[in-house]
Amino acid sequence: MFAQGVDLRAASSLDSHDRPLPALAERVRDVADSTTLVMSARAKAMKAAGVDVINLTAGEPDFPTPRPIVDAALAFLEAGQVKYTPTLGLPELRAAAARRYAETYGVALAADNAIFGCGGKHVLYTAFQALCGDGDEVLIPSPYWVSYPEMARLSSARPVIVPTAQSGYVLDPDALRAAITPRSRVLVLNSPSNPTGLRLPLATLTELMRIAIEHNLWVFSDEIYDQLCYDAEPYVSPIALGKGAVERTVVVNSLSKTYSMTGWRIGYAIGPAAVIEAMGRVQAHETSNPCTISQVAALEALTGDQTTTAAMRERFDARRRLMLDWVRRLPGWICPEPQGAFYVFPRVDSIYGRRSPGGRWLQGSLDVALALMEEAHVATVPGVAFGEDACLRLSYATSRALIDEGMRRVAAWLEQLQPSS
Ligand SMILES: Cc1ncc(COP(=O)(O)O)c(C=O)c1O
């Protein structure tokens, strides 16, 4: 064996004689896979094998990234100066994100209140690393986006799940109060929610922030779907609610959903300068900086023409109404009307205890999702992945024709369910 002219024959005889390798880090052993990614990967694999699967798992817009954003990235690439940037992002990009929030909510924010990372997911992870530690408790309303509990665990904190099913899937301030202990450190809010699509009413948000101030909690406000709201109520971030809210809130946002830029991996946080600086110190050792090309594209997205986002929102709204129409006609499925994002989250537990047309005993949402995938060739995400086993998540980030065909299959599959055994 030779490497660059060096004779490695003596070294290549190294052998560990089948002794066990060192264990994985304890921190990682309990971390769950992302069920959403697993289900969509399974759907893609079935498709690749020639099965006509309708994929209703999508967590991303099906539209292309708007042309001016692509052009800005291409021009930058052509100029040939793709180098590192400052760790927290290009100063003009940080200023643009801060300006957007400052102008929308009338609060004083500058570039040092913003940090860019490799998508909202990464920014949120960095916030957990910067603000949580051993024994801290993170309050997470359920159903929740799949990554919150795992990110809390990865920062050595303990996720404390606060159920919301009893209060119409909107966090009840009394339930939050009851879950708070002296170890509580962070409250995670996500409006509109993935998976329910529901928004927090302003009065509830105000009450939740009052509690956060009373108990001195950090608040992570995941606003990744703030531009995808379909009702008339303007979006309100907690940072609009006064100094006590601004000084403890880390807003997480992203270019992924608003500008159909999921693959560019670029997102940001807005927060108190000291927190942003601390996140920067973590990021310095994680990624140095997010992809420079994506930052240039993000600058065009945030400062350029916003009409494509508005057009995308209109198309999503039409699909939302189509999907809701279908779901509400399905016997026993109960679905609150989502006001944002691109998901419906119906309760489907009325069919638990029955057998699927293919003979699978339906005992929970995973059985329903697997049976729908294998028998009706429709991919969905089981509610158990979001901490709510009574429900199923269906995405309408796909064409009207595919929504129609997918839901026609679901309806036909439901008609063939076998009676309870
Ligand atoms: C609620 C929520 N937060 C954060 C993210 C992260 O998105 P990204 O990392 O693409 O910005 C997602 C993506 O699905 C999401 O649904």
PDBQT file of the ligand as one rigid body, heavy atoms in Angstrom, charges set to zero:
ROOT
HETATM    1  C1  LIG A 501     -41.747  25.283  13.026  1.00  0.00    +0.000 C 
HETATM    2  C2  LIG A 501     -40.469  25.193  12.270  1.00  0.00    +0.000 A 
HETATM    3  N1  LIG A 501     -39.391  25.802  12.764  1.00  0.00    +0.000 NA
HETATM    4  C3  LIG A 501     -38.208  25.765  12.137  1.00  0.00    +0.000 A 
HETATM    5  C4  LIG A 501     -38.075  25.090  10.941  1.00  0.00    +0.000 A 
HETATM    6  C5  LIG A 501     -36.704  25.090  10.298  1.00  0.00    +0.000 C 
HETATM    7  O1  LIG A 501     -36.678  25.507   8.989  1.00  0.00    +0.000 OA
HETATM    8  P1  LIG A 501     -35.292  25.886   8.274  1.00  0.00    +0.000 P 
HETATM    9  O2  LIG A 501     -34.197  25.248   9.059  1.00  0.00    +0.000 OA
HETATM   10  O3  LIG A 501     -35.403  25.334   6.906  1.00  0.00    +0.000 OA
HETATM   11  O4  LIG A 501     -35.200  27.367   8.307  1.00  0.00    +0.000 OA
HETATM   12  C6  LIG A 501     -39.154  24.415  10.391  1.00  0.00    +0.000 A 
HETATM   13  C7  LIG A 501     -39.025  23.609   9.165  1.00  0.00    +0.000 C 
HETATM   14  O5  LIG A 501     -39.785  22.754   8.850  1.00  0.00    +0.000 OA
HETATM   15  C8  LIG A 501     -40.389  24.481  11.074  1.00  0.00    +0.000 A 
HETATM   16  O6  LIG A 501     -41.484  23.883  10.583  1.00  0.00    +0.000 OA
ENDROOT
TORSDOF 0
